[in-house]
């Protein structure tokens, strides 16, 4: 059995995830926003690298059929319809539409995994579904990668704690160490240290402190466990609910 946790996609080589199942985590806020959009009726989320590419794609999809969602360094992109916010991706704004999305940290993490066998999005808002699938994949394939988006290429406490919660779920509560990389051991210790209260570790992270001061509603939605019970899966260059 092999369970690897990666703290950031920075420097990630395609062979490190090639053919492997991967869970991407950017709890504050991309994977929370993606799950919220799909839960609220979006047809799909299309991740793209740049704002310019997002705008071109939205134009090609046609007026009224696409919604531009994104941020750079925590700020809404000029000309975009919505911020990278679970509060803003309401049913009225996204139902039946394709969300074209670009962000500083979360979207690059998805795009770094295109060689993977399967790529899923995980956060507090879908922990039970993501955890059950991670457990099934680890039992079946004996292999799993959990990729944290991190913060501008560096370690982020909020994503690492979430990775620990997901890894614990995948391991079925056992405290085994064989087959786990060092980062996996670290995140499991974080999850044990902070327990099951999402607000405690997230509010201590740099991203969490910033979000609490500027967008408290986004922070509150991100800490609601199983609030958006869908499992985003990235295939054929788009993210959809697994049941779609």
C-alpha positions in Angstrom: 0.0 0.0 0.0 1.2 3.5 -0.8 -0.3 6.8 0.4 1.5 10.0 -0.5 0.6 13.5 0.6 2.0 16.5 -1.3 1.9 19.9 0.3 1.9 21.8 -3.0 1.9 21.2 -6.8 5.0 23.4 -7.1 7.6 21.3 -8.9 5.3 18.4 -9.3 6.4 16.1 -12.2 3.7 14.3 -14.2 5.2 10.9 -13.5 4.6 11.4 -9.8 0.8 11.2 -10.3 0.7 9.3 -13.6 -1.9 6.5 -13.5 -2.6 7.1 -9.8 -5.8 8.3 -8.1 -5.5 11.8 -6.8 -7.5 14.0 -4.4 -7.0 17.7 -4.7 -7.6 19.9 -1.7 -8.0 23.7 -1.6 -10.4 24.1 1.2 -10.1 28.0 1.2 -11.6 28.1 -1.3 -11.5 26.4 -4.7 -12.5 22.8 -3.9 -15.3 24.2 -1.6 -16.5 26.5 -4.5 -16.4 23.7 -7.0 -18.5 21.4 -4.8 -20.9 24.3 -4.1 -21.3 25.1 -7.7 -22.0 21.5 -8.7 -24.3 20.9 -5.8 -26.3 24.0 -6.8 -26.8 22.8 -10.3 -23.8 23.9 -12.5 -23.4 21.6 -15.5 -19.6 21.5 -15.1 -16.6 23.5 -13.9 -13.9 24.0 -16.5 -10.5 24.8 -14.9 -8.2 27.0 -16.9 -4.7 28.5 -16.2 -5.2 32.2 -17.0 -7.9 34.8 -17.0 -7.4 35.4 -20.7 -8.0 31.8 -21.5 -11.1 31.8 -19.3 -12.6 34.8 -21.0 -12.0 33.3 -24.5 -13.6 30.0 -23.5 -16.6 31.7 -22.0 -17.1 33.7 -25.3 -16.8 30.5 -27.3 -19.5 28.8 -25.1 -21.9 31.6 -25.8 -23.7 34.3 -24.0 -25.8 33.1 -21.1 -24.3 29.6 -21.0 -21.1 30.3 -19.1 -20.2 31.9 -15.8 -16.7 33.3 -15.2 -15.4 32.6 -11.7 -12.0 33.4 -10.3 -9.5 35.3 -8.3 -5.9 36.3 -8.2 -4.2 36.6 -4.8 -7.5 36.6 -3.1 -9.1 39.4 -5.2 -11.9 39.0 -7.8 -10.6 39.2 -11.4 -11.7 42.3 -13.2 -14.5 41.5 -15.7 -15.4 38.2 -14.1 -18.9 37.4 -13.1 -18.2 36.0 -9.6 -15.4 35.7 -7.1 -13.9 32.4 -6.0 -16.6 32.3 -3.3 -19.1 29.6 -2.2 -21.4 32.4 -1.1 -21.5 33.8 -4.6 -22.0 30.6 -6.6 -25.8 30.5 -5.9 -28.3 28.3 -7.7 -29.7 31.4 -9.4 -26.2 32.2 -10.9 -24.9 28.8 -11.9 -27.8 26.4 -12.4 -27.6 24.8 -15.9 -24.4 26.7 -16.7 -20.8 25.9 -17.3 -18.5 27.5 -14.7 -15.2 28.6 -16.2 -12.8 29.0 -13.4 -9.2 30.2 -12.7 -7.6 30.7 -9.3 -4.2 31.3 -7.7 -3.8 27.9 -6.0 -6.6 25.4 -6.4 -7.0 25.4 -10.2 -3.2 24.9 -10.9 -3.3 21.9 -8.6 -6.0 20.3 -10.7 -4.2 21.1 -13.9 -1.0 19.6 -12.6 -2.8 16.2 -12.3 -3.9 15.6 -15.9 -1.7 12.5 -16.1 -3.5 10.9 -13.1 -5.9 8.0 -13.4 -8.7 9.8 -11.5 -8.7 13.3 -10.0 -11.3 14.3 -7.3 -11.9 17.4 -5.3 -12.1 17.3 -1.5 -12.9 19.7 1.3 -14.9 19.8 4.5 -18.1 20.3 2.6 -17.9 16.8 1.0 -15.7 14.9 3.4 -17.9 11.9 3.9 -18.2 11.3 0.1 -14.6 12.0 -0.6 -13.4 9.9 2.3 -15.5 6.9 1.3 -14.2 7.1 -2.2 -10.6 7.5 -1.0 -11.0 4.5 1.3 -12.4 2.4 -1.6 -9.6 3.4 -3.9 -6.9 2.6 -1.3 -8.4 -0.8 -0.7 -8.8 -1.6 -4.4 -5.7 -0.1 -5.9 -3.4 0.0 -2.9 -2.3 3.5 -4.0 -3.5 7.1 -3.3 -2.2 10.6 -3.7 -3.6 13.6 -1.7 -2.4 16.9 -3.3 -2.7 20.1 -1.2 -3.0 23.3 -3.3 -1.0 25.1 -0.6 -0.5 28.9 -0.7 1.5 30.2 -3.6 3.6 27.1 -3.8 4.1 26.7 -0.1 2.7 24.7 2.8 -0.8 25.8 4.1 -2.1 24.6 7.4 -5.7 24.6 6.2 -5.1 22.2 3.4 -2.7 20.0 5.4 -5.3 19.6 8.2 -7.9 18.7 5.6 -5.5 16.2 4.0 -5.1 14.6 7.4 -8.8 14.2 7.9 -9.1 12.7 4.4 -6.1 10.4 5.0 -7.6 9.2 8.3 -10.8 8.4 6.5 -9.0 6.5 3.7 -7.0 4.4 6.3 -10.3 3.4 8.0 -9.1 4.6 11.4 -6.0 2.4 11.5 -2.7 4.0 12.6 -0.5 2.2 10.2 2.8 3.9 9.0 4.1 1.4 6.4 3.5 2.8 2.9 2.9 6.4 4.1 5.3 9.2 3.1 6.5 11.7 5.7 3.9 14.3 4.7 1.2 11.7 5.2 2.5 11.1 8.7 2.6 14.8 9.4 -1.0 15.5 8.3 -2.4 12.6 10.3 -0.7 14.0 13.4 -2.2 17.4 12.6 -5.7 15.9 12.3 -5.2 14.1 15.7 -4.0 17.3 17.3 -6.8 19.5 16.2 -9.6 16.9 16.3 -12.8 17.3 14.4 -13.5 21.1 14.9 -12.8 22.6 11.5 -12.8 26.2 12.6 -9.9 25.7 15.0 -7.2 24.8 12.6 -8.6 26.8 9.7 -8.8 30.0 11.7 -5.2 29.7 12.6 -3.9 29.4 9.0 -2.8 32.5 7.1 -5.6 32.0 4.5 -8.1 31.4 7.2 -7.2 34.6 9.2 -7.4 36.6 6.0 -10.7 35.2 5.0 -12.2 35.7 8.4 -11.3 39.4 8.2 -12.5 39.9 4.7 -15.1 37.3 3.7 -16.5 35.7 6.8 -19.3 34.1 4.9 -16.9 32.2 2.7 -15.0 31.0 5.8 -18.2 29.8 7.5 -19.3 27.8 4.5 -15.9 26.2 4.1 -16.0 24.9 7.7 -19.4 23.2 7.3 -18.8 19.5 7.1 -20.8 17.7 4.3 -22.6 20.9 3.4 -22.3 20.2 -0.3 -22.5 16.4 -0.7 -21.2 15.9 -4.2 -17.9 14.4 -5.4 -16.2 16.5 -8.1 -14.3 14.4 -10.6 -11.9 15.9 -13.2 -12.1 14.1 -16.5 -11.8 15.2 -20.1 -10.7 18.7 -19.1 -13.8 19.4 -17.0 -15.0 18.8 -13.5 -18.4 17.3 -12.9 -20.3 15.5 -10.1 -19.4 11.9 -10.2 -23.0 10.9 -10.7 -23.3 13.1 -13.8 
